[in-house]
Amino acid sequence: MKLCGIPEPTTIPPCPMSDQSIKADYGKAKLSLVPMQMLYDVAAVREYGNMKYPEGGPDNWKNVEPQRYRDAMLRHMVEYIRDPAGVDKESGMPHLWHLECNLAFLAELAKEGKV
């Protein structure tokens, strides 16, 4: 399956620019290109969520209907657009962080074919 136009690693020809006999990483995601702040933001929201909803353990988010995440993501996005420095009244965390977390949930559910 192609994601965002990136072919699967099995279909990528050998890289002519580097020696793959030492470390075969051509065609693998270069995660160092992802801004790390997003990981910290999502982790903070997840920690809050795990305290708020301890039942079901840390993977309890997988039992929520995707539409609820879409709705929450859009609510936080609207609040973020209204005030980029705004924070959620309940958690005290930036709306942007909640938006990122909901988007991460939806991305993971999409990967698993559940959206």
Secondary structure, DSSP 8 states (H G I E B T S, - for coil): --BTTB--GGG----TTS-TTT---TTS--GGGS-THHHHHHHHHHHHHHHH--TT-TTGGGGS-HHHHHHHHHHHHHHHHH-TT-B-TTT-SBHHHHHHHHHHHHHHHHHTT--
